[in-house]
């Protein structure tokens, strides 16, 4: 062991400390700040004591024992001596020097809700009048934890240092009152604003076993948060500081972050109100004060029931709101509120329950904005804008933007909550669903359209803005593509036909059930099926030679094949389009598949039988041969279209979807009254195909190709469901016809047609629209056929509807189409209505794309025929089929 160190004080008051046994080693000399020296943990007073700074940022400290803390590395001057910088009062940054083994100061990432915060290294203030083992213990604990530390000797310097650095942890020596009153020091710090986020620790003396432990209440009353029983162990001090950091300090840090949230709320343009679970108002922002005319001091602490209510709300609206929010569900809608002046204003309100401790609702947050439809709201909006414009001119642009946003918000609400509706609950539900859709990150095209219209409103005259409001109201309706029948639709033939085809039968009667037989194993043994296309009998082959012509007579094929036209026409058409080659299946498999599919059509149906399927297949093949269509689709699309046409009405019972739903049929229950028949046609077709390898035309194709092909087939068959007829037609017009018309107008080169089809191929969605339109037109192409075929089809569909009406009357079911009474029905009127509402516009759009002059000529001629018959007031039409009878 070395001898005791010698201490020398220079004339300038600087203390030199040197171990006596190493007096010749200049690098062992340490220069200490004037007036005091740190030697083995003690303060040594000198004659220059008056100049000692009262706050020390420790730089050079005595090394702690190796077992109790990290080693300390002295700063060395270039000359070789280790010198500690003279600390400055409060202004010196807390600099902790540690050895390489020490923990370095670092930032900490803390999450509070959706906010991610970065906490700087913790700062600690030690207030000890006299340095001893306890102060050293906390010092080295700070060093180990990576905290920045300052030490103060007097109450004055402690307060000054705290106001300068605002430390998170303050440790005050409370062991005796010889130097200062610890509780007074604590109170003086607590009197400052920054101290609300600091943790103050009192170091109290240990109590002996025979003394009762004193109460902590005096400490708490003085402002202390915790007490620490005197213990100079670095580990004990370290544990205490770490617990404080992970507990109170981090909690206080999160609370400090809330200041930013409240600043955002204070500057938010929407009115914000926060209440407790008992609806006691706890916070309102300035926007809320301006909107309602109250000062926050008049509102905070009051229950919502104490505020005056408007009498314009629906009687049960408050009950509806409470039902939603008490269950933890968000509610939003239009609500009338009464301002302090007594005026009623209309607001769009969104109330969000906030779940707290225990999973219970602890708060309700209400966001409110003006719904500018009545005069009070408009005046209030104007006054808000005027207030903003009286401010600094440099902010005028942002004020204008805010006012525009407010106008957009009000327009949205006006459009969503239709003024013609008398059901506030329905309005609320409508807005809730639409608002969620419009808040999605991925914008739908309709959302983009609405946003463009909103933007256009801002610079439009009031008359134009009001017209655009009406446009927005229409755009936000659910049935964008369904026509609204006007006065001209009061004709019962039109109303019944359109209503019967465009509904899924919502008028169900309980106790009635319609079950049709599944024609699973029907076979026709009267006529042999060819082994290959070359084995077709000559009479049939002669007819099929003309199958590429639009005037092909499907009824002649029906007669000569003994009502089995689908197999023969299918073999011819599928061979022409290379279906077997694409599917990699044999002709025998394809023939077996056609037999199974045709066997599951009901030959007893007047209209929906295999002849209709063959007719649709013929029309589809005809369309696929047109240049524009052929250039727009791939081989897979062609195969999918032909298969879809073949199966599109398989196992049709000869009754409409409405009938099945009203009768409570098994299929209606299975498919939830939605696209019942169309869903059944596709499902059954795939079941029949895959259950037997002999007729499985898909067994040899790649799985990915099968999935793509299957989806295309399903999509096309579902497109034949009439409830979405207008949606499909309008989408086709807007996505195909109009863009192509624009391209053709702008391009006069001969290659423009090729360019158009090439562009369509680049967009799979457009190919889907073409396939849907193609099968829809093929499905209802009867009015575009030659007149004798058109008349036959009209008679057949009428007979099927007559049979349905008869059965509805027998079973006591709702009569879906009363005009189709066989004793009173006017077939010409029904055909005119069908052509007017379903056929003309669709074929105009299809002709504009595929160039079909022959079809349009037949359509015009047939329409004229039906008009002539109607004008002659023919009550019935003698059909070729009736003559045969």
C-alpha positions, 0 to 999 in steps of 0.5 A: 500500500502507498503512503498517505497522499500529500496535499499542496495548495498553490498561491492561486488556490489550485489544489494539487493532490499527489501520492507520497510514494509516487512524487516523482511521477508527474502524470499522477498529479491531478488538478482540482477546481479552485476552492475544493478538492475531491479526495477519497470521497471527501470535500476538502476546504481551502482558503478559496472556498468562496469561489467553489461552484455550487453545482458540479458536473463530475468529471474526475472522480475517485475510482470506486472499489472494483467490486462495486462499480465500473472503473473510472478513466481520468481525462489527461492533458497533452502534457501528461497530467490528468486534469478535470475541467473546472465546472461552471454553475448550471451551464456545464453540460452533464458529462459522465466519463466512463471506462470502456466497460461502462454503459454508454448513454443512449436513446430509448424508443417508447410506444404510446398508442400509435405514437413512437417516441424517442427518449433521450438519456435520463438526466439526474440531479443529486442535491447533497450539501456534503459529498459522502458514500451515499452521493457517490453511490448514486453517482456511480449508479448513474454512470452504470445506467448511462444517465447524465448526472449533476450534483448541487450543494445548495437549494439555490443552485439546485433550483437554478440547475433544474430550471436549466436542465429539467432533469427527470429524476431528482435525488434530495438528501433528507437525512438531516437538516443541518445544511438545508431543509429537504422538504423546502427544497422539494416544494421550491422545485415543485412550484415550477411548471417543469417539475410536473414531469419529474420524479423526486426521491428523498434519501432518508436515514435507516431506522433502527429495529427498536424505532417505528418506521415514520409515515411517508405522508409528510414527504408526499405532502411536500412533493416527494414521489418516493423515499429511499432508505440510506444505502450506499451500495451502487447496486441498490442505488442502481436498482432504485434508479432503474425502477424509477426510469421504467415506472414513473419516468416513462409514464411522465414521458408519455404524458409529456407527449400528450401535449402534442396531441392536445396542441393538435386538438386545439388547432383542429378545424373539427369540433372535438368533445371528450366525455367520461363514460357517464357523459360528463364533459372533460374536454372541448377544443376551440373549434367546439367553442366557436361552433357552439358559442360556449366557453370551455369553462361553461362546459367542462364538468357538466353532464351532457344532459344539462345542456339544452337539446334541439327539438328537431331530432327524431324522437328515438335518435338519442336512444339509437346513438346510446345503443350503438356507443354503449356496445362499444360501436362507433356511431356517425350521422346527422344530428341537430344541436342547440347553440348557446344563442338558442339556434339549432344547427345541423352537424355531422357527428362521429362518436367513438367509444374509447376502451380503457382499463378493464376493457370497459368504456372510459371515454367518448370522443365526439367529432363534429362538423357543420352540415351546411344546409340550413341558414343558421349553418351557412351563417356560422360557416360564413362567420368562421371564414370571415374570422379567418380572413381577418387574420394575417394575409400570409395565411389566407391560402391555408384559410381558403383551403380549410374553408373549401374542405369544410364545404366538401365535407358538408356536401358529402353529408348532404349527398349521403343523407338524402333530404327526401328520406324520412328515416334518420336511422337509415340515413345513419347506416347509409352514411356509416358504410359509405364513409368507411368506404371513402376512408379506405386507403385504396380508392375505388373509381367511384371515389375518385369521380366523387372527389373530382366533382367535389373539386369542381364545385369549389369554383362553380356558380351556386346553380352549378354547385347545387346541380353537382350536389344532385349528381353526387346524391345519385352517384352514392345510391346503391343501384347505380345501373338500375333504371328508375321506372317513370310514368311511361312504365306504368304500362302493366306489360312493361312493369310486370316484365321488368319487375319479374326479370329484375328482382330475386323474389322478395315476396316470399310466402312461408309454407309453400315449397316448389321442388323441381325434378333433377333431370340427371339421367335423361337419355334419348335413344331414338337417335344415335350419337356420332362417334366423331364429327365425320359420322354425323348423318347427312341430313344433320351435316347439311344443316350444320354447313350453314351454322356460321350464318346468323340466319341459321335455323336452330328449330330445324336442327331441333327437329332433325336431331329429335330435340338434341341439337346441342350435341351436334352443334357443339361438336361442329362449333367446338371443332371449329374453334379447336376446343379439344386441342386447347383442353388436350382432351379427346373428341370422345370425351368432348362428345360424352360431356356434351351428351351429359350436359344436354341430358340435364336440360329439361326438354319439357320446358317450352323455352329453357331447354337444350335448343335455347342452349344451342341457340346461345352457343350458335350466337356466341360462336358467331360473335367470336368470328367477328374481327373486333371480338376475335382480336380482343380475346385470347384462345382461353377466352374463346373456349370459356365463352363456348363452354359458358354458352353450352352450360348457361341454363343447364337444369333450368326448371322453367321458372324464374328466380322470383318464383323459386324464392317465393316458393322457398325452393331448395335452390333458393335456400341453398343460394340465399335468394341471390342469383339462384338459377345462375349459381345452380347452372354453373355449380351443377355443370362442374359437378357433372363434368368432374364426377366422371372421368369419361366426360371430364374435359378439364382432366388434362389441362394445367391446374392454373389454366383450369382455375383461370378457365373456371373463373371465366366460365362462372363469371360469364354465366352469372352475367346472364342474371338479369338483376345486374343487366344495366350494370353490365351494359353501362360498364361496357359502354363506359369502359369499351365503347367510349374510349374506343370512339375517342381513339377512332376519332383521334386516329385516321390511320388504317391500323386504328382498329388493331390498336384498339383491340391491342389496348383491350388485350392489355386490360383483363378487366376489359376482356371480362366486360366483352365476354359478359356482354357477348353472352348476354347478347347471345342469351337474349338475341331472339328479337335480332333473329329472322322474323319467323325465328323471333316469333317462335321464340316469343311464343315459347317464352310466353308459354313458359311464363303462362305456365308459371303464372298458372302454377303461382295461382294454383299454389297461392304464391305471389304472381310475379308477372300478372300480365302473363295470363294466357287468357289476357296477355298481349305478346306484342306488348310484352315483346315491345317492352322487352326490346325497349328496356333490355335489348335496344341499348345493349345491342346498340352498344354491342354493335358499336363494338363488334359491327353487326349490321345484320342483327340491327336490321332484323331488330328494327324489322321485328320491332316494327312487326310487333308495333304493327300487331300492337296497333291492330290490338291483336290479343293473341298471335297464332304461332307456327308451333300452334299450327303443328298442334 
